[in-house]
């Protein structure tokens, strides 16, 4: 079974940066989707950034983070990253990494599933990111 563990969260001022890491153990499915999600206080969990591993790590981002966040992975070390720059107070959330848990047959499928959130089956415990103004 795949296990995920996030780290790197913390408190920063607006405009600052953080890099989140997600250590992945176990075997992910081939052509799986790896992603970062977040859940603000009182809000619903939402997709942030997704990688389609079977499609040259094709990445998609939610509109609110485009140009500020970058998702990447170190496949050799099985670590997923989220580089967050130009942080805003509205980025304050618990951030989770997750995997879909199955292969997909389209590079666009990961983003489609991520928008719904619940198809992702493997989740980390979350790491808190707080951005102050």
C-alpha positions as CSV (number, residue, x, y, z in Angstrom):
1,X,0.0,0.0,0.0
2,X,1.2,3.5,-0.9
3,X,2.1,5.7,2.1
4,X,2.6,9.4,1.8
5,X,4.1,11.9,4.3
6,X,4.1,15.7,3.8
7,X,6.6,18.0,5.3
8,X,7.9,21.6,4.9
9,X,4.9,23.6,6.0
10,X,5.1,26.5,8.3
11,X,4.3,30.2,8.7
12,X,5.5,32.8,6.4
13,X,4.7,36.4,5.5
14,X,2.9,37.3,2.3
15,X,5.3,37.2,-0.6
16,X,7.4,34.5,1.0
17,X,8.2,31.0,-0.2
18,X,7.9,27.5,1.0
19,X,8.8,24.2,-0.4
20,X,6.6,21.2,0.5
21,X,7.9,17.7,0.2
22,X,5.9,14.5,0.1
23,X,7.8,11.2,0.7
24,X,6.1,8.3,-1.1
25,X,6.7,4.8,0.0
26,X,5.3,1.7,-1.6
27,X,4.6,1.3,-5.3
28,X,2.5,3.7,-7.1
29,X,0.6,2.6,-10.2
30,X,2.2,3.1,-13.5
31,X,0.9,6.3,-15.2
32,X,-0.6,7.3,-11.9
33,X,-1.5,10.9,-10.9
34,X,0.4,12.6,-8.1
35,X,-0.9,15.8,-6.6
36,X,-1.1,18.5,-4.0
37,X,-4.4,19.5,-2.5
38,X,-5.3,22.0,0.1
39,X,-8.1,22.6,2.6
40,X,-8.6,26.0,4.2
41,X,-10.4,26.4,7.5
42,X,-14.1,25.9,6.9
43,X,-13.5,25.1,3.2
44,X,-13.6,22.1,1.0
45,X,-10.5,20.3,-0.1
46,X,-9.4,21.5,-3.5
47,X,-6.8,20.5,-6.0
48,X,-3.7,22.7,-6.3
49,X,-1.3,21.0,-8.6
50,X,-1.2,17.6,-10.4
51,X,1.4,15.6,-12.2
52,X,0.5,12.9,-14.7
53,X,3.5,10.6,-14.3
54,X,2.8,8.5,-17.4
55,X,2.8,11.6,-19.6
56,X,6.2,13.1,-19.2
57,X,5.1,14.6,-15.8
58,X,2.5,16.7,-17.5
59,X,1.5,19.2,-14.8
60,X,-1.7,21.2,-14.2
61,X,-2.5,23.9,-11.7
62,X,-5.5,25.5,-10.3
63,X,-5.9,29.0,-11.6
64,X,-5.2,30.7,-8.3
65,X,-1.6,29.3,-8.1
66,X,-0.5,29.4,-11.7
67,X,2.8,31.2,-12.1
68,X,3.5,31.0,-8.3
69,X,3.5,27.3,-7.5
70,X,5.5,24.6,-9.2
71,X,5.0,20.9,-8.8
72,X,7.8,18.5,-9.5
73,X,9.1,15.1,-8.4
74,X,12.3,13.2,-7.8
75,X,11.4,9.8,-9.2
76,X,14.6,8.2,-7.9
77,X,13.9,9.3,-4.4
78,X,10.1,9.0,-4.6
79,X,9.6,12.5,-3.4
80,X,6.9,14.9,-4.7
81,X,7.5,18.6,-4.3
82,X,5.5,21.8,-4.3
83,X,7.5,25.0,-4.6
84,X,5.3,27.9,-3.5
85,X,6.4,31.4,-4.2
86,X,4.8,34.7,-3.8
87,X,2.5,33.3,-1.1
88,X,-0.7,35.1,-0.3
89,X,-2.8,34.9,2.8
90,X,-5.5,33.1,0.9
91,X,-3.0,30.2,0.4
92,X,-3.3,29.5,4.1
93,X,-4.5,25.9,4.2
94,X,-3.6,22.4,5.2
95,X,-1.8,21.0,2.2
96,X,-2.0,17.3,1.4
97,X,-0.3,15.1,-1.1
98,X,-2.1,12.3,-2.7
99,X,-2.1,9.7,-5.5
100,X,-5.0,8.6,-7.6
101,X,-4.0,5.0,-7.1
102,X,-4.5,3.8,-10.6
103,X,-3.2,4.3,-14.1
104,X,-4.8,6.8,-16.5
105,X,-4.9,6.7,-20.3
106,X,-4.9,10.5,-20.9
107,X,-2.7,13.3,-19.7
108,X,-5.8,15.3,-18.9
109,X,-7.4,12.6,-16.8
110,X,-5.4,13.5,-13.7
111,X,-6.6,17.1,-13.6
112,X,-10.2,15.9,-14.3
113,X,-10.1,13.6,-11.3
114,X,-8.3,16.1,-9.1
115,X,-11.1,18.7,-9.6
116,X,-13.4,16.2,-8.0
117,X,-10.8,15.3,-5.3
118,X,-12.4,12.1,-4.0
119,X,-11.2,9.8,-6.7
120,X,-7.7,10.1,-5.2
121,X,-7.3,7.2,-2.9
122,X,-4.0,7.6,-1.1
123,X,-3.4,10.6,1.1
124,X,-0.8,12.0,3.4
125,X,-1.5,13.5,6.8
126,X,-1.3,17.1,5.7
127,X,1.0,19.9,6.6
128,X,-0.1,23.4,7.7
129,X,0.8,26.4,5.6
130,X,0.0,29.8,7.2
131,X,0.6,33.0,5.3
132,X,0.3,36.2,7.2
133,X,-0.2,39.7,5.9
